[in-house]
Amino acid sequence: MQSSSRRALLGTLATLPVTGCLGLFDDTSTPTATPTDPATPTPTATPSPTPSEPAIRQPGEAYVADDVGVTVSDLAVRHGMVTFTGAHPDPTWVDGAQFLLAAVTVAGERDPADIDVTATADTLAGRPDRSLGFAPDAADSVQPVGFAVPTDAAISEAAVVWHGPREVRWPVPADLVAKLGRAPEFSLEDIRAPGTAREGADIEVELDVANTGDRDGHFLAELGNDAISDQPEIEVAVPAGETVTATRTVEARFFDGEMRVVLRWEGGLERRSVEPA
């Protein structure tokens, strides 16, 4: 189970339109000629400033400016992620999307609320950027953050972007961009638990998980006692085209003489009854 420092990231998920690009703004208006005193100098237009190019940093490299430093590292792609959306951390999935995960480190005296980290995916079809706002809780901290990126084979590039005093981009490596374009496809083939157990004993629960997709992935779920409000998260690596049997341990606790092992995954809930021995 993840710690409570994992923030409610998904709740602020938004789709932002593309608002422009770097470059000069052309003035296409034609001024009307007016008589002028020859002795009066004709004012010349002040050219519009050219926006600065974004700074580029590789994952793990810091950008430091004025009184703040930002580092983006540990990039990964996952089919699901754990978010703290209520009383407990829970697995989260988004239909048709995967998560670009990152660790964001903030250091300095600047108010963390001024910091916005955004993941963008530029596709050949010109679709809008998908982004998720992020404000760290405190300076000198490391925050896990996830960006839901629609799975699209046309994705050509992606980056984590900080819109600070100067835009800073941490490009996503090509192998992770390729993963964003292809998602694993999981199915739960079976779940097995012993029919009986003694109070307080550790029981072994087996899962058969298949990945019918064309890339390796991590099956994410919660597994535990159905009578307890929060179950631990589990993650199982499943190669493309294979079925993996995973074993996890659950403590036997009986309430009113019964116990049900529950697995909550993207496809729903599975329960198995265990009787007291």
MOTAQUI-V58245 format. One record per residue. N is the residue number from 1. RES is the residue in one letter. SS is DSSP state (a for helix, b for strand, c for the rest). PHI is phi in whole degrees, -180 to 180 (999 if undefined). OMEGA is omega in whole degrees, 0 to 359 (NA if undefined). Layout:
N/RES/SS/PHI/OMEGA, N/RES/SS/PHI/OMEGA
This chain:
1/M/c/999/181, 2/Q/c/-76/178, 3/S/c/-74/184, 4/S/c/-71/178, 5/S/c/-72/175, 6/R/c/-72/191, 7/R/c/-84/179, 8/A/c/-76/188, 9/L/c/-81/189, 10/L/a/-71/186, 11/G/a/-63/181, 12/T/a/-104/181, 13/L/b/-60/182, 14/A/b/-144/174, 15/T/b/-109/183, 16/L/c/-106/177, 17/P/c/-74/174, 18/V/c/-72/187, 19/T/c/-104/180, 20/G/c/160/179, 21/C/c/-144/179, 22/L/c/-70/179, 23/G/c/152/180, 24/L/c/-87/175, 25/F/c/-98/182, 26/D/c/-87/176, 27/D/c/-95/185, 28/T/c/-95/181, 29/S/c/-76/180, 30/T/c/-109/182, 31/P/c/-69/177, 32/T/c/-82/182, 33/A/c/-72/178, 34/T/c/-132/180, 35/P/c/-61/179, 36/T/c/-131/175, 37/D/c/-72/181, 38/P/c/-55/181, 39/A/c/-80/182, 40/T/c/-92/181, 41/P/c/-65/178, 42/T/c/-81/181, 43/P/c/-67/178, 44/T/c/-103/182, 45/A/c/-71/176, 46/T/c/-85/182, 47/P/c/-64/177, 48/S/c/-68/180, 49/P/c/-67/177, 50/T/c/-85/179, 51/P/c/-58/180, 52/S/c/-71/177, 53/E/c/-69/178, 54/P/c/-65/174, 55/A/b/-81/181, 56/I/b/-111/174, 57/R/b/-129/175, 58/Q/c/-82/179, 59/P/c/-52/183, 60/G/c/98/178, 61/E/c/-92/182, 62/A/b/-94/168, 63/Y/b/-113/182, 64/V/b/-122/178, 65/A/b/-148/180, 66/D/c/54/186, 67/D/c/-114/180, 68/V/b/-146/174, 69/G/b/-132/181, 70/V/b/-131/176, 71/T/b/-130/175, 72/V/b/-116/184, 73/S/b/-147/174, 74/D/b/53/178, 75/L/b/-71/179, 76/A/b/-156/176, 77/V/b/-119/180, 78/R/b/-134/178, 79/H/c/-69/177, 80/G/c/-141/178, 81/M/b/-146/179, 82/V/b/-96/179, 83/T/b/-127/178, 84/F/b/-99/186, 85/T/c/-102/182, 86/G/c/-157/181, 87/A/c/-73/183, 88/H/c/-136/170, 89/P/b/-70/183, 90/D/b/-140/172, 91/P/b/-64/180, 92/T/b/-133/176, 93/W/c/-132/176, 94/V/c/-126/180, 95/D/c/-57/177, 96/G/c/74/183, 97/A/b/-139/172, 98/Q/b/-127/182, 99/F/b/-109/167, 100/L/b/-92/182, 101/L/b/-100/179, 102/A/b/-152/169, 103/A/b/-105/182, 104/V/b/-111/180, 105/T/b/-107/180, 106/V/b/-121/179, 107/A/b/-140/177, 108/G/b/130/186, 109/E/c/-100/181, 110/R/c/-64/176, 111/D/c/-61/182, 112/P/a/-57/180, 113/A/a/-65/179, 114/D/a/-79/187, 115/I/c/-101/179, 116/D/c/-131/178, 117/V/b/-107/186, 118/T/b/-131/172, 119/A/b/-100/179, 120/T/b/-122/175, 121/A/b/-130/180, 122/D/b/-95/184, 123/T/b/-112/180, 124/L/c/-64/180, 125/A/c/-83/177, 126/G/c/72/180, 127/R/c/-70/180, 128/P/c/-64/174, 129/D/c/-63/171, 130/R/b/-105/186, 131/S/b/-146/179, 132/L/b/-141/179, 133/G/c/-69/183, 134/F/c/-150/174, 135/A/c/-127/180, 136/P/c/-59/181, 137/D/c/-72/185, 138/A/c/-155/176, 139/A/c/-69/181, 140/D/c/54/182, 141/S/b/-133/174, 142/V/b/-113/182, 143/Q/b/-119/170, 144/P/b/-76/183, 145/V/b/-141/180, 146/G/b/-132/180, 147/F/b/-120/178, 148/A/b/-80/182, 149/V/b/-116/179, 150/P/b/-56/178, 151/T/c/-69/185, 152/D/c/-154/181, 153/A/c/-65/181, 154/A/c/-86/179, 155/I/b/-60/182, 156/S/b/-104/179, 157/E/b/-162/177, 158/A/b/-152/180, 159/A/b/-157/168, 160/V/b/-95/189, 161/V/b/-124/172, 162/W/b/-108/179, 163/H/b/-94/180, 164/G/c/-97/176, 165/P/c/-55/173, 166/R/c/-135/180, 167/E/b/-66/179, 168/V/b/-125/182, 169/R/b/-122/172, 170/W/b/-109/183, 171/P/b/-63/176, 172/V/c/-83/180, 173/P/c/-56/186, 174/A/a/-60/181, 175/D/a/-67/177, 176/L/a/-76/175, 177/V/a/-60/178, 178/A/a/-62/178, 179/K/a/-67/178, 180/L/a/-63/181, 181/G/c/-88/181, 182/R/c/-139/184, 183/A/c/-108/170, 184/P/c/-69/178, 185/E/c/-128/187, 186/F/b/-101/170, 187/S/b/-140/178, 188/L/b/-93/184, 189/E/b/-81/182, 190/D/b/-168/171, 191/I/b/-138/185, 192/R/b/-129/176, 193/A/c/-137/179, 194/P/c/-65/182, 195/G/c/-73/181, 196/T/b/-137/178, 197/A/b/-163/176, 198/R/c/-90/178, 199/E/c/-54/178, 200/G/c/84/180, 201/A/c/-76/173, 202/D/b/-87/178, 203/I/b/-111/181, 204/E/b/-97/178, 205/V/b/-114/181, 206/E/b/-108/177, 207/L/b/-124/171, 208/D/b/-109/184, 209/V/b/-118/179, 210/A/b/-108/174, 211/N/b/-120/182, 212/T/c/-92/178, 213/G/c/-79/183, 214/D/c/-107/170, 215/R/c/-144/179, 216/D/c/-62/180, 217/G/b/-159/180, 218/H/b/-119/177, 219/F/b/-78/183, 220/L/b/-115/181, 221/A/b/-160/169, 222/E/b/-115/181, 223/L/b/-139/179, 224/G/b/177/182, 225/N/b/-89/185, 226/D/c/-64/182, 227/A/c/-81/180, 228/I/c/-100/189, 229/S/c/-68/182, 230/D/c/-132/178, 231/Q/c/-111/180, 232/P/b/-67/174, 233/E/b/-81/174, 234/I/b/-128/178, 235/E/b/-137/182, 236/V/b/-126/176, 237/A/b/-77/182, 238/V/b/-130/178, 239/P/c/-64/179, 240/A/c/-60/176, 241/G/c/75/183, 242/E/c/-121/174, 243/T/b/-119/183, 244/V/b/-118/172, 245/T/b/-100/181, 246/A/b/-116/179, 247/T/b/-118/177, 248/R/b/-130/183, 249/T/b/-104/177, 250/V/b/-128/178, 251/E/b/-77/180, 252/A/c/-79/175, 253/R/c/-132/185, 254/F/c/-107/178, 255/F/b/-124/185, 256/D/c/55/174, 257/G/c/76/180, 258/E/b/-143/176, 259/M/b/-146/174, 260/R/b/-128/173, 261/V/b/-78/182, 262/V/b/-125/173, 263/L/b/-120/175, 264/R/b/-110/181, 265/W/b/-135/184, 266/E/c/-57/183, 267/G/c/-87/179, 268/G/b/133/183, 269/L/b/-118/172, 270/E/b/-129/181, 271/R/b/-127/175, 272/R/b/-135/183, 273/S/b/-85/176, 274/V/b/-128/181, 275/E/b/-97/177, 276/P/b/-67/181, 277/A/c/-80/NA
